[in-house]
């Protein structure tokens, strides 16, 4: 395959793909507006922070996979990729610990005034009296907004500091997440308002996008306790920066921030931010995931995603439908013989029934198999009878979506 890396990955992991016969083009200098001119002939596109626009999708001729070497995919036009039948896959969870570690680091730095104290010390100023004023973390309430892998990792570390951890109750959480919440000892509260108003520290761990833009707004900040600490290691657009500055001025809220709006596009550059310059802010340079441990795990996960795609079994796809599709599901139990599926699809085609998803599972010993086909259209008894009468078909079952 021909793979374009529009962001840098460690050469050792790229060499693994080269050793498997792939042509790897490493061009970290490419920006979002440059990729469309470089996408021709590319099978796989790998990005970290570089945006992938609809223009890139439209100009591609062989592209089948876009890999976000990290968790969030808000910088990729996933719908345009879905419309073109291109997988968008990510590498979730590999940097969770790194981001959680920074969140706790920002909290400690904010509570103990570490950046200001270190700067004064380097400049020859001794101010033990001033820098001895800190609340401490033991017994504080640590509210987590966003209980994904990073939020859970932050919760584990907050509990180790003797803090009470609270999160919002959700009806649709996966059982394994609920089990981990109980194991960590997170107390669930009824809604976000209760979480924010009860917490001494509020740590944000939500994905970017329109649903979370300005989540931390004037109302949110009004609910926070005077002098409370806001930690944000998620996305800059989650915070209404003007509202946060006003809240810091009015009620002494402090903030530990790794992300800001209008960050420079590259790794270095000029950056002017009233929020970053505020005396109540401890800031870092969007480096939450930037530990060697996290980079190695993410790079290895990126290779795994590419290998899964090569094997025809893509993993961590974010733009593939997760639920059953169409109006009905046809299940065909059959002997594993040449032509059974082709004949079945011909029957559906003649009946003007559209196949939307299809999976064929082969039983141990490779004598029999099960085809599970989601379809859109009118599946009549005549259609199922014709399918049942095909050579090497054992049984046909049909379930409509309203059953």
N, C-alpha and C positions, 0 to 999 in steps of 0.2 A: 504494500500500500504506500501511497504518497501522503506524508503527514506534515502539516505546516504547524510549527510552534510559533504563535504570535506573541508569546511571553516566554521568558527564559525558564527552563527547568535544568536541574543539575545534569551535566553531560553524561554522568554514569548511567542515568535512567534512559536517556535518549539512545545511548549506545546499546542498551538491551534490545531496543527495537531495531536498530541498525543490524545487530547480530542476527535478527530473525528475518532479515531481507527487506526491511522497510526503507524507503527513501525519506529521510528526515530533513526538513528545511527549517532551520532555526533562525527566525527573524523577529527578535523582540523589539526592534525599532518600529515595527508596523503599528500604526494607529487604526482606529475604527474606519477612517476614511481611506486608508491604504489597502486594507484587506481585500475589498472587491477586485482590485486590479491584480491581486496575487492568488486568487482562489481557483483559477482555472486549472483543472487537472488534479486537484487536491481531493483525496478521499476522506481524510480526517483533519479537523482543525482543533488545536488545543490552545486554550486561552486561560489566563488567570484574571486579570482586571480589565483587559482590553475588551471594548464593546464589540458585539457581533450584531450588525444591523440587518434589516430586511434587504438592503442593497447587496450585502454579501451573499445572502441566500439566493437572490435573483440571478446573480452573476455566476453562481456555482454550476458546474456541469457534471461533477462526479461525487460531490460531497454527500456523505451518508451519515457522518457522526461529528458532532461538536462536543468537545469535552471541556467542561469548566473544571480546571484543576484546583478545586476548592468546593465549598458548599453552595453558596448563593449563586443563582442564575439570573438575577435581575438585570444584568448587563447584556443578556442575550435575548434577541427577539425570538422567544420560544414558539410563539404562535406562527410566525412566518416559517420557522423550521418545520413545525408540525404540518402546515399546509403543503410543504414541499416533500413531506415524508422523510425528513432528516431527524435522526435521533439527537436529543440534547441530554447528555448525561453528566452527572457531577460526581464529586468524591466527598461525600458527607462524613463528618465525624472525625476526620484525621487531624484537624487543627483545634478540636474542642478544648482540649486541656490547655493548649498554649493561650487561647483567648481567655479562658477562665483564669489562668494564672495572672495575665495582665490585668483583668478586672479587679482581682484581689490586690494586685500591686498598686493600681491606681487608688483603690480605697485606702490602703495603708499610707500611701504618699499624701493623700488629701487629709486624712485624719491627723497625721504626725508632721505635716508641713515639710516633708523631706526635701522637695526640690528647692524651696526657698532657703531652708537651713543649709543645704549643701552648697548653694551658690554663695551665701554670705560667708561660710567657712572658707571657701576657696579665695574669697576676696579679703580675707583677714578680719572679718567681723565675728566676734563672739557674743552670742545673744541667748544664753541658756534660759534666761527669764522669759523671753518672748516665745521661744520654741518649746518650752515645757508645757504649754497650754494645749492639751489634746484630750478628747473625750475617751478614747479607747473603744474597743470593739466588743469585748465580752458582754453578753447579755443584750446586745442591740438586736433590733428586728431588721432582717435583710430580706427585702421584697424582690422577687424575681418576676420580671415581665417577659414571658417567652420561655417555656419549659421544654426546650429541645435539648440536644446533646450538650451544647455550650452552657445553657442555663442549668442543667443538671450537674455538670462539672463544677460550675461556680457554686452551686448549692452545697456540694460535698465539701468544698474548701471553706465556705462560710461556716458550716456546722463545726468544722475542725477548730475554728476560732471561738467557739462557744456562742455563736449567734443563733437566734431563732430565725428560721427561714420560712417565709410564707409565699404562696403562689395562688393564682386564681383557679378556682374550681372550673373544670370543663367537662361537659357530658360526653364528648366524642374522642377522648384520649385513648390511645391504644392500651390494651391490658398490660403490656410490658413496661410502658411508661408509668402507668399507675403503680405498678409493683415497685419500680425504682423510686418513685416519689415516697412511698411508704418506707422503703428500706433506708432512705436518706434521713427521713424524719421531717419532711416538709409539711407544714400545716397549711391546709387549703382554706381560702376565704371565698366568700360568695361572688365577689366581683372586683373589677379593677379599682373602683373608687375606694373600697375597703382596704385593699392592698396598699394603695398609695398613702392613704391617710394614716395607716397604722405603722408604716415602715420608717425606720431611721435612715436606712439606705435603700435606694431603689436602683436595681441593676437591670439594664435593658438588653435583651437577647432575642430580638425579633428580626425576621427577614426584611429587606428593603421592598419597596413597591408602593403602589397607590394606597393599599389598605393600611399601611403603617406610617405614611408620610404625615408629619406633624402630630404623631401620637402624643408626644410630650409637648402639649400646648399650654396656653394660659390657664385653662381649667385644671389640667393635670397638675401643674405647678402650684396652683392655689390650694390643692388638696394636700400637698406635701407639708410636713412639719417645718417650722422655722429652724434653720440650721441643718436640715437634713442634707444628705449627700446623694447626688445623682451620678450613676456610673453608666456610660454608654460606650460599648465596644461593638455595636452592631452596624448601623449606617447613619451617616450624618443627617440625612433628610428626615430621620425619625424625630428630630428635635427642632422645634421652632426656636431658632437661636435668639431672636429678639425677645421672645417671651422669657427665655431662660435668663438672659442678661437682666431683664427687669425684675425677675424673681430673686436673683442673687443680690441685686441692689436693695430690694424692698424687705426681704425676710432672711437674708444671710444664707441662702442655699449655696452649697458648694458642689463642685462637679469634677469628676475624673473622666476625661474624654479621650478616646483614641481616634474618633472619627468626627469630621466636620463637613459642612456643606462647602461646595466649590473648592474641593481639594485640588492641588496641582495634578495634572494627568500623569506626569512621569514620576520617577522615584525621587527627583530633586527639583527644586524650583522656588521661586518667591511665593510667599503665602502671607496674605494680610487678612486677619480675622479679629474682629472686635471680641468675639467670644473667647478665642484662644488666648488673647492678651489680658483677659479679665483677671484680677488678682485672686478671685475665688476658684479659678480653674487650674487643675493640673492636667496637662495635655501631652499626648504622644502622637506619633506620626503615622497613624493607621498601620500599626505593626503587630496587631493582636496575634496573627497567625505566623508571625515571622520568627520562629525558633527553628533551629536545625532539626530537632526532633519532628516538628510539625511538617517542615518542608520535605524531609525524607519520607514521612508517612504519606503525604499528599502525592508526591511524585510516584511512589510505588503504587498508590491507588489509581493514579492516572494510567499507568502502564496496564494495570489489571482491567480497567474499563476498555481500553483499546483491544486487549487480548480477548475479552468477552465478546466484543463486537465482531472481531475476526472469526470467532467460533460460532457466530450466528445466534448468540444468546446475550443481548445487551443487558447491562445492569445499571441501576440507579438512573433510569430514564425519567425525566420530569415532564415530558410532553406527550406521553402515551396514555391513553384512557385507562383508568384504573378499575373501572366497573364494567359489567357486562354491557354489550352494545346491542343496538338494533331492537327489533320487535320480538325476536324469538331466538332460542338456542337449540340447534339440532345436534344430537349426539349420535354418532355412527360407530358402533362396535363392529370391527371387521378383522378379517385375517390380513396379515401384513404381506400383501401381494402387490405386484406391479399393476398400476392402473386403477385401483379402487378409488383413490381420492380424485383422480382426473375424471373418472366417470361420474362421481358424485357431483363435482363442480359443474359438469356439463348439464346434469339434470337441473340444478339450481339456475344455471344461465338460461336455459330454455323457458323456465318459469318466471324469468325476470326478477329473480331474488338475488339481492346484493349481499355478498359475503363481506362482513366488516372485520371480524377477527377469526382466526383459525389456529387451532393447536392440535397436534397429533401425538399422542402418547403411546409408546410401544411397551407392551408388557414384557416381563422377564422371559427370556428365551426367544424373543423376536418372532413368535408365531401369530400373535394377535395384537391389535392396537385399538385405540379409541380416539376418534376425531371429534373435537368439540368446536362447533362452528356457530358464531353469532351472525345472524342475518337480519336484513331489513326487507320486508316484503310479505306477501300473503302465502304462508306455508299451508297449503291445503292437504287433505288426506290423500289426494291423488299424487302429490309430490312425495309425501312420506312413503306411500305404497311403492312408487317407482324406485325410490332409494332403497327400500327394503328388498326389492327384487333384483338388485344388481348382484353380479357374481362376487363371491367372497364377502358379502355383507352379512353379519350375524344378526344384528338388531339395530333398529333406528328408534330413537325417542326424540320427542319435540316438546319443549317447554316454552310457553309464551311468557312475555315479560310481566304480564299482569297476574300471573299465577303465584 
